[in-house]
Amino acid sequence: MPLGELLANINREDHKVPEVISQLLPAIETLVEQIVPRMKQGGRLFYIGAGTSGRLGIVDASECPPTFGVSPDLVIGIMAGGDQAIRKAVEFAEDDPDQAWKDLQQYEINTSDTVIGIAASGRTPYVVGGVKTARENGMLTGAITCNHGSALGEAAEYPIEAVVGPEFVTGSTRMKSGTAQKLILNMISTSVMIQLGRVKGNKMVDMQLSNTKLVKRGQKMLMDELDISKDEATQLLEQHGSVRAAMKAKGYA
């Protein structure tokens, strides 16, 4: 194909993804409704996956602390092969159905926790085995897969099946399947954090002020919400360390 046609066809396939996800909102809502009360009681959210799916889980988990100001121990991404597999594939790491449960044991997982398995095919042994064993041991289990009637969907109590169809490059699930998984993970983590009160309005009032850009964003939030000057906003942030704490100090909930 000419390059322009190639790009247009990839884009055309990508457009199918949100249409598929729009049909899955009730399933996503049901899963989130189950997660939130557990997390309010001290439970954690674990993502387990392999390859692209595992990396996407780690990305979503790693963004929760800076975005919502939560502990890095609240949402945890685990992938087959460990952290070294984030950058480079670890051969056969995804083929052991017992390893994910072993990996979860390092976190002293308990029945207040939630385990969501992520696998485009729905048959990755590492993910299927981990979700199945977690459910047998009393954890809430969910799944994000891109096939109907998969082993992972059957293993999880609350499966989400985003069937986006064949990939533009056959079998390259980093494309539409990966996009679908990322969008669903965005929905789950963001809606959970909103339900836990980690957002005010649509503002990230608990975000970590870890760089100049975020400090400026925090200053603007305070200037807009409290109708104060930039200097006063800067002083409040330096004194209290977060937008929420600064607002609370000024008598705003």
C-alpha positions, 0 to 999 in steps of 0.5 A, a space after each residue: 500500500 502507499 504510505 498514506 493508504 497504509 496509515 488511513 487503514 490503520 486509523 480506520 481499524 483503530 476507530 472500531 475500538 471505542 465503539 466496541 468498548 461502548 458496549 462494555 460499559 455495564 460490565 466495567 461498571 459492575 466490576 468497579 462497583 465490586 472493587 471500590 468497597 474492598 479498597 475502602 476497607 484496605 484492599 488493593 488492586 493487582 493487574 497481572 499480565 504478560 507481554 504488551 498486556 503486562 506492560 499496560 497494567 504496569 503503566 496504569 498502576 505506575 500512574 496512580 501515585 503521581 495522578 491521585 496521590 495514593 501509595 504505590 502499594 495500592 495499585 500494583 502491576 505484575 508481569 510475567 518475567 518480572 521487571 526485566 520483562 518490561 523492556 525485553 521479552 523473557 522467553 517462556 515466562 508466560 507459560 507457567 500457570 503457577 508463577 503469577 500466584 507465586 508472584 502475588 504471594 510476595 505481596 501477602 495478597 488477601 481476600 480484601 484484594 482484587 486481581 485483574 488478569 489482562 490477556 488479549 488472547 485470553 489463554 495466557 497460562 501465567 494470567 489464567 492460572 493466576 486469576 483462577 487461583 486468586 478466585 479459588 482463594 477468595 479474591 475478587 477477580 476480573 479479566 480484560 480479554 479480546 476473545 469471547 469464551 476464553 479460558 481467562 474469561 471463564 476463570 474470572 468472576 467479572 470478565 470484560 471481553 473487548 472483541 475488536 476483531 483481527 489486527 491490521 498486522 495479523 496477531 499483533 495484539 499491541 495494536 487494537 487489542 492493546 488500545 482496548 486494554 489501555 482504554 479499559 484500564 483508564 476507565 477502571 483506575 480513574 473511576 475507582 479513584 474518583 469513587 475513593 474521593 481522590 479527585 475534586 470536581 475534575 481536578 487532580 487535587 492529590 497529585 504529587 508535585 514532582 516537577 515544575 509543570 505540576 507545581 504550576 498546575 497546582 498553583 493555577 488550581 488554587 488561584 482559580 478555586 480560592 481566587 488568590 494571587 500566584 504568590 499566595 498559591 505558591 506559598 500555600 503549596 510550599 507550606 502544605 505540599 498538595 492542592 487538597 491540603 492547601 484548600 483544607 487549610 483555607 477552609 475548603 473541604 
